[in-house]
Amino acid sequence: MRFGALLYRYFFRHSSKNAKLLFVMLFFVTSVFLAVVVDYFFPVDTSRFQDISIVVAAEDKPLAHVFQTKDEKWRLGTSLKDVDSCFIKQILYREDRYFWLHNGINPFSLLRATSQWLINGKVISGGSTLTMQVARLLEPRPRTLSSKFIEIFRSFQLEWHFPKSQLLQMYLTLAPYGGNIEGIQAASWRYFGKSAQHLSPSEAALLIALPQAPRRYYHHSFTLSALQARNRILVQLHEAGFFDKATLMAAQDEPLPGQRFALPRYLPHLAYRLKRLLPQQKKIETTVQISLQNKIQHLASQALNIYPSGVNIAVLVVHHPTHNVLAYLGSIDFFSVPRQGQIDYIRALRSPGSTLKPFIYGLGFEEGIIHPDTLVRDDEKTYGNYKPSNFDKEFHGMVTIENALLLSLNIPVVTTLQSLGPLKFLGILEEVGITPVFPDPLKPPGLSLALGGVGMTLEQLTVLYQSLADRGEIASLRFTHNQPKGEAYQLFLPQTAALLTQILQKSSEIEGDSSLSSISFKTGTSYGHRDAWVVGYNASHVVGIWIGRPDGAPFGTGTGASLAVPLMKQIFQILPAPRFSRKDLFPVKNASFQIREVQKVGFRDPAVSSQAVPLQLLFPIHDTTIEAFAGNSSFGSVSLQAVGGKRPYTWVINQVPYACQVWRPKTVWTPSQKGFYTITLLDAQGQSKSAHVEIN
């Protein structure tokens, strides 16, 4: 040190002004260079600011479910618009009045704090700026002198790289508020049960005081020290002119919060599902309505009082015009151990009972082998080693297909599935994204599929019934607002969907309840009374309900009709009335005549079963021009539609196979460029139809 001082004294005594100026410039350039190098190799670690709680928001609740951070903190991301503007002014007045002016440190505050420390032997006032506090919050260190120098350098770095508004945002997000609560937004929700957008003077003063000594001010409850600190800050803010004397007196008389509020967890099953699906998204905005969710939760809880003991309930409500999920009740109680409440029963594989019957009949309508008025014998019958019986253990003789569906008879639907082939039915389901699970995947599916001998979820069944409400189009459900609308597939023709809707709407007559007359629904009860189902829909909503025991054990003699239908009725009563009618939904004057008529003298009559519909290529039409151009460089979709023949179909475009093993009558093709195309349709029997078209 002495040598350096002598060298410095000699240099400045014997050097010219230019040499001195050059020395100062070199010192400045070297300092800047070193600062840049250190900043490059030792950047500020902002990972704590990035690690904020994932928030799931609902349409009517900004906080529907909140998760802790990786380090188990309640740390909600906070922007300046999320905080009371008066509070921001107050905290800057209290903590850093020159925040908008300095470059990271306030030398006068540092000198004042240092002199007070030297004179009194203890810290009297802090010299840290808000930026220095942010540096300490981002990288916590022991309170030592070396740590203070590091904080000062980190403050410069923060000022270099971030605007003032973001530094203030960092402080509001990371400030400690006792225990595992960090940030003003989390503190406001935990202590006051509300957002920090609107704070009273008393609440604001408490939130200003707490970060100064969170452990001293809060230990299981607020201490007397916290009350005294709050009141001191209220006096300071009053003296600074933030509010008048009357407001000060009223604020000082307010008691401190008695207990912490729990952060909302209204959607546990859906929230965990979306968190796994969108791990990088810090705020997930769902389509769910919490007000509706809570009402359904209440109705389901009441229903438990009359249900067999130990059962659980899952409910899914969808607004089918938009495919938006409005309510998602994965189980009746997420925290119930006996009911295994943490299982999401909306996605649990269970036996669907009779709920697939409408879709088997719907395929039969489209294949032309049955009609709602077709007569079929409901009598004792054996299919190889399989001998089904009806739920009531009786046989009903000759019945129409319509009545067979309404009465949920088993023999007619098994006979229909035998004529269609289980593989064909499964092929169509799989093409539209519904993949049932079989107990033994190595065995081919059998006729028991018609009566629930397969594993499906409530979500899959709800999607299937949604297609009946949507004119035969099937599409995935939308859980978030920014989720793109999934591709729609034509499961059934609109006429088929209309026929099934008209039949299922008469289910209210079977139940003897005219108040259900506007709802089309189907119940299901799995073998041994292990699962009770109902899925119903009207012109605007689809409601799916599952009831059963977590372990799959029988729950007594209850059925889908006796257990699930009453709850479905209550849910439809609290849903908004449809804004359009069935006629708007299905503008088909007489859907029965849109399906090819078949003889009504008997389902197995050879004149019916052997009469095949010839293969037809409905669209595109031969020798036509299709305007498919959708912009400057992209093309729109062209619908390929077929009817008749024997499925599966194969579509060939310009002698190149485009789609093979297609069970649906409708396929979508997007041409790559303008020009002439030959589109050929082949069926399973080798029949073919072609159309020559021009794409513009």
N, C-alpha and C positions, 0 to 999 in steps of 0.2 A: 504493500500500500504506500510506504514511504517513497519507494523508487518511482512509483507511478505518479505521485504528487510532485516530486522533483522534476520529472520529465514534463509534466503538464505545465509547471511554472516556467521552466526553461523555454519551452516551445512558444508560449504566448508572450514572453519577454523579448525574445530574439527573432520572432517571425514577423513577416510583413502582414498587412491587412489581407491581401489576397490569399496568402497561405493559411491564415486563420479561417477565412471564409471557406476555403477549399476543405479544411479540416471539418468544419461544421457540416458542410454538405455531405462529405464522405460519411461522417457519423450518422447523419439523418438517413442517407440512402442505405447504409448498412443495417440500421435499425429496422427500416421498413422491409428490407430484404429478409432479415431474420424473422420478422413477424409474419411475413407471407409464407416462409418456409415452415415455420412452426404451425401456422394455421392450416397449411396443406397436409402436413403429416400428423397433426393432432387436432382433427376437427371436433367441434362440439358434438357430444352424443345426445341426440334428441329422441332416442328410442322411448324414453318414459312419456314424452309428449305424444308420441305416435300410439303407444299402448293405452288406448282408452276403452272404456266399457262399450261392448256392442249393445246397441239399443234397437229393439223391435218396436216400431210405431204402428198404430192402427189408424183407421180412418177418423175415429173420433177420440183418440187418445195419443198424444205425442210420446208418452212412455207407456207401452203396453207390457214390455218385459225388458229387464235389464240384467246383463251378465257382468260378473266381476272380471277384472283384467287378469293378465297372466300372473302378476304378482299379488293377486287376491285383493285388489283395491276397488272401491266404488269411485271411479274416475270418469265422469261424463265429459265428452267433448263440448267445449263452450266457445261460442263466438260472441263478439261484442253485442250483436243484436239480440242475443239470448239473455242479456243482463240489463237490469234497470239502469238507465243512463245516469240517473242521479247517484246511484251507488258507485259507478265508475269514477265520477268526479270526486266523490267523497274519499274513496280509497286512494286516489292519486294525491289528494290534498293531505291525507294522513301519512302516506308511505313515501311519496316521491313527487314533490310539487313541481320539480323541473324536469319531469320525465320526458316531455316532448322536446326539450332543449339540449340536454346533455348527450354525450356520445358513449355512455355506458357507466361512467363514474361521475360523481359530483365531488371535486377536490375540496371544496369548502366543508361539506358534510364529513368527509374523511378526516380533515384536519381537526374539526370540532370534536368528533368522536374520539380521536387519538389523544388530544390534549386532555379531555375529560377523563379518559382512562388512566393517563399518566398521573394526573393530579389526585384522583380519588382512589386509584388502585382497583377500580372495577368499572365495568361497562355501565355508563349512564344513559347514553343514547346511541342508536345505531347509525353507522355511516353508509350503509349499503343502499344503493339505488334499487329500484324495482328490477332493473336489468341484472344487477348482481344477485338479487334474490332468485331470479329465474335460473341463473347459472348454478346456484347452490341447489335448487330443486331438481334440475336436470341431472346433476352429478353430485349427489350428497357426499360430503366429506366431514371428517372431524373438525371441530371449530378451533383451528390452530392458525398461527400467523402465515405459515406457508400456504395453507388452504385459502386464506384471504387473498394472497397474491395471485393464486391460480384463478380465483373467482374474478379478480380484476381483469386478467387477460381474457378469460372466457366472456366477460361482459363486452370487451372490445370486439371479440369474434362475433358475438350475437348481433351487435349493432351493425357490423359489416354485412352480415348475411341475411338479416331479417328486418322487415319494416317494423316500426314502433307498434302498429296495431297488432301484429302477430306476437310480438313480445308480451304485450298486455294480455293477449289471448292465452299465451303459455302460462302466465301467472295465474289467471283466473281458472285454468284447468288443473294446475298442479299444487296450488296452495294447500297446506295441510290443515285439516279441520277436526282432527281427533280420531283415534283408532285407524280404521282403514278407509276413512272418508277423505277424498282429495278433490279440490276444485269447488268453486262456489255453487255450481249447478247441483252437484251431488249433495253438498252440504244443505242447500235450500230444500231439496226434496226430503232429505233424511231428518232435518230438524223442524221444518215447517210444513212438510207435505205438499209443497207447491214449487213451481218454477221460480227462478231468480229474476224473472222479468218484472215482477211487481213486489217490491219489498217495502215494508214499513220502516220508519226511522229506527225503531228498536231492533228490528231484524237486521237491517243494514249495519248498525253499529256492532252487533254481536258478531256478524260475519267478518267485519274488519278486525275485531279484537282476537278472534280465535287463532289465526295463523301465527300470532306473536308467541304464544305458549300453549299449543293445543293440549299437551299432556297435563299441564297445570290447571287449565280451565275446564277440562272435561275428563272425568274418570267415572264411568258408568252413569253419571249424571253431571249436570253443570254445577260447578263449585261456586262458593261465595266470591272467589277471586274473579270468576268470569262475569258475575253481576257487577262487580266494582269496575272491572275493565270496560265493560259495555257502557256504564254510566259515565266514566271519564271521557270516552270517545264521544258520547252524546253531547257532553258539555263543550268539547272542542269544536264539534260540528255546528253547534248552536252559535258559539262565539265567532265562527267563520261565516255565519249568515246563511247556513243551509236551511234552517227552519226557525220559527219564533219560539218565545218562551213557553207558550201554552203547549206546543208540540213537544218541547223538551220535557216538561213535567209529565205529560201523558205517557211519553215513551219510557221514562225512568220508572213509572209505576207498573209498567207491563212486566209480568213474571217471565222467567226464562222457560223455554219449552220443557215439559215434564219428561217426555220419552221420545225416542227416535221413531220416525215413521219407516215402515218397511218399503223398499223400492218396489214398484209394481211388477208382478209376475202373473199376468192374466192368461198368457198363452204359452204355458211351459212346453207342451208337445210340439206345437208348430214352431215355437221360437228355437228350440234345439235342432229341429229339422232344418230350418232356414240357416241357422248358424253353421251347420255342417255343409250345407249346400253353397253358402256364400261367405266363406271364412274371411275374406279380405274386406268385406263390406261392413263399415262401422255403424251405419244406420240403415235398417231394413224396414221399408214401408210396406206393410201388408194391406190386403184388401179387407181384412176382418173388421167387423164392427163390435167393439167391446161391449157396448150397451146391449146388443143382441146376444153376444156370447154370455154375458152375465145372466140375462133372463133365461137362456136355455140351461145354463148351469143350475139355476134355481129350480126350474121345472124338473130337470133330471134328478136333482137331490130329493125333491119331494116324492118323485116316483119310486125312489129306492125304499120308501117306507112301506110300500105295498108289494114290492118285488120279493122274490125268494132271497134269502140271506146269502151274502157272499158274491152276488153278481156285480158286474161292472157295466158301464154304459158308454158308448161312443156315438157322437152325433156330428154329421157333416151337412152344412147348409150352403148351397150354391145359387147364385143369381145366374140362371142359365143363358140369358141373352148376352152377357159379357163373359161368362165362365168364371167370374170372380167368386172366391170362397168368402162367405160372409161370417161363418161361425165354424170353429174347429175345436171340438171337445174330444180330445184323445182318450180321456177316461174321466170318471166322475171326480176323482181326487188324486192329484199327482203325487201327494205325499202319503197315501194310504198303503201301508205294507200288506195287510191282509188281501186287499184287492189288487195288489201289484200295480199301483196307479201310475208308475213311471213308464209302463208299456204303452205305446201309442196304438190303441186298438183300431184306429182308422186304417192303419197299415198292417195290422196283424192278419195272417192267413187263417181263415176259418172256413168251415163248410157253408156254402151259400144257401143250402136248402132248396126251395122251389123258385128262387129269384131269377134263375136263368130261363125259366119256361117261356116267358114272352119272346125272348130272342130266338129260341128254337122254332117257335111257331112263326115268327117274323120271317125267318129264312125259308120256312116252308111256304109261306105266302109268295115270296119272290121266286121260288123255284117252281111255282105253279102246281104243287102236289096237294095243297090244302087251301081252304078258304074259311073264313069265320063260320060259314054256314055248313061246312062239310060235316057229314055225320061220321062218327067213329064209334066203335064198340068199346066200351069200358067194361072189360070182362077179364076173368082170370087168364093170364097168359104167361108163357115161359119163353125167354129168349136165350137159347142155349142153356147155360148154367145160372142165368140171372132170372129171378122170378120176383118182380116188384109187386107191391100192393099199395093201395091207397092209404092215406093218413088215417081215415076213419075205419079202415079194415073192411069196407064194403065195396060193392061194384054197382054201377049205375046204368048199365045197359047202353043203348044207343044215345049218344049226346053229340051236340055240335062242338066244334073246336072252340067256339067262343065260350060256351058253358064249361067245357073242359078246363079252359084257362081260368075262368072266374072261380070255379070250384076247386082249382088246383089239383085236378086228378092226375095220377101218375102214369097209368097205362097209356092214354092217348099221347102224352108228350114223349114217352119212351118209344112208342111206335113211330112217331114223327122223326125222332132223332135217328132211329134205325134206317128209315127211308133216306134221310139226308146223308147219314154217315157222320160219326163223331169227329173224324179227321177234318171233314169239310167245315163243320161248325167251328172247330178249334182254329182252323186255318184262317177263317174270316176274323175271329176275335184277335188273333195274333197280328194280322195285317193292320189292324187299327190300334195296336199298342196294348191290348189286354192279353196278358199271358197267365193263364191259370197254372197252378202247381199241383202235380199228382203225387199221391203217396209213394208210388213206385214209378220213377221216370223211365225205367227200362221197359215197362209194359205199355202197349198201345192203349189209348183211352177207350173206355167202354161206355155202355149205355147208362151206367150209374151217374155219368156226368150230368144227365138231365135232372137228377134228383139231389144234387149236391155232393156227389162223390169226387170232389176236387177242392183245392184250396184257393180262395179268393179273398180280397180285402174289401172293406166298406168303400174305400176310395174307388176301386175298380167298378164296383156295382153302381155307385153314384154316377160315374162317368158314363156307364152304359145307359142308364135311365135318362141322363141328361141328353143323350142322342135322340131319344124318343121325343123329348120336348123341343129339340132343335131340328125338327123336320128330317130326322135320320142322319144328321151330321154329327160326328163324334170328334171331340177335341179335348186336349188336356186341360186341367184346371189351372186357374191363375191364382197364385198365392200372394204376389207382390205387384205393385203398380207398374214397376219398370220391367216386369217379365213380359217378353214378347208373346203375342197371341200365337199359340201353337198351330201347326198345320191341321186343317180339318179334313177328315175322311168321311166318305159317304158309306156309312154302315148299312143303311136301308134307304130305299126310295122314300120320298115324302109321303106317298100314299100308304106305304106299309107302316110308317111311323104313325100316321093318322089313324089307321085301323086299330093298331095296338093301343093307342091312346084312348080311343072311343071305348074299346073293350074294358081296359083297366079303370076307366072312369066309372064303370058300373060296379066296381068293387064295393062302393058304398052301399049298394043294395044288398050284397051278400052280408056285409057287416050290420045292416039294419040301422044305418046312421046317415040321414039325409044331409047332415051338416058337412059330410065329406064328399058331396056330389060334384064339387068343382075340382077335386083332386083325383088324378090317376095314380094308383098305387098297387104294389104287389108285396105280399108278405112272404116270409120263408121261415121254416123251422127245421133245423138240421136233425139228423138221426139221433134218437135218444134224448131229445130236448136239451141239446148242448148250446145251441145258438138260436136266438130269435131276431128276425130281421123285418124291416119294412123300408121300402124306398118309394117315395111319392113325389109327384110334381104337379104344378099347375102352370098357368101361362107365364110365370116369371121365376119361380124358385123350384129347386130340387132339395128334398130333405131325405137323408139316409141315416138310419138308426140301427145299431147293433147292440144286443144285450146278451150277456153270457158270463160264465165263470172264467177267471184267468187260466185255470188248469184244464179247461175243456170238460169238466165233469158235468153230468146232467143237473139241471136246476129245478126239477119237478115236472109239473104238467103244463107249464106256461108255453105259449106259442107266440109267434110274431103278431098274430091278430090280437091276442089278449094282453100282451105286454107292450109291444112297440107301437101299435096303432094309436092307442090313447095319447101317448106322448107326442107322436107325429101330429095328431089333431091339435094339441095345445100349441105346438110350435108354429103351425100354419096360422093359427089365430093371432099370433103376435107379429107375424110377418106383414109387410106392407101389401095392400091389395094390388093385384096385377093391373097395369095401366092399359092392357089390351086384352081381348077376349080370345077364347079358343078359335073362333072363326078367323081372327087375324093370324093366329098361330098356324092354323091348318086351313088355308083357303081352298079346300077341295069340297065341292058341292056334295058329291057322293063317292066317298073313297072306295066303297065296296066295288063299284064298277070300274075303278081304275086298275084293279088287279084282275088278271085273266080269270074268267069264270071257269069253275070246274064242276063236274057233276056232284050232286049232293046225296047220291044214293048210297054212298059208302066209301070210306077212306081207302079201303083196299080194293076197290073195284078196278079191274084191269083196264077198263075204258078210261079211267082217270090216270092211273099210275103209268100207263104205257104211252100216254099222249104227251109227246115231248114238244117243247117250244123250239122252233128252228133258230139257229144262230143268226143274230142280226147285229150289224154295226150301226148303232144309232147316231153316233157323232165321232168324228166329223163326217159330213155328207159328201159323197163322191162328186168330184168336179166342182168344188167350191173354193172360194178365196176367203181366208181367215185373216182378219186384222188383229194380229197378235203383238204388233210392235207397241211397246209400253214406254218408250223414251228414246233418247239419242243413241244409246248403245245396249239396251237390255230388252228382252222380250217377255211378254206376258205368258201365262200358262194356258195351255189348250186342254180341254176336257176330252178324254177318250172314254166313250160310253158304249157298253154292249148289253145284250139281253139274249136269253135263250141259250141253246147249245148245252154242253156239259163242261162245268168248271173243273179245274182251274183254267184260266185263259192265259194266252201268251200274246204279247203285243210286239210286233216287228215293224221297225221304221227304216225304210230304204234298205231292206234286206238285212238289217242288223237288229238282233233281239234287244228290245228296250226294257220290257218287264215280263218276267216269267213266273209261273205258279201264282197267278193273281186270282183270288177268289171274289174280290169285290167287282161289281158291275161297272164301277167308275174309277178311272186312273187319270192322273194329271201328268202332262208332258210339257216341258219348256223347250221350244226349239232354240237352237244355237245361232241360227242365222236365217235370213230370208231365202226363199226359193221354193222349189217344187218337192213334194214328199209323197211317198207311197206308204200308207199306213195299213198294216195287215193284222187282222185278228184271227187267232187260232184257238180252238177249244180242245178239250181232252180227247175228243173222238177224231181229231184231224180235220174237222170242218174249218173252213176259212172264209173270211170276207175281207175285201180291200176297198180302200178309198184313196183316190188321187186328189191332193189338195195343193193349193198355193198359199204360202205364208207371206204376208206383207207386214 
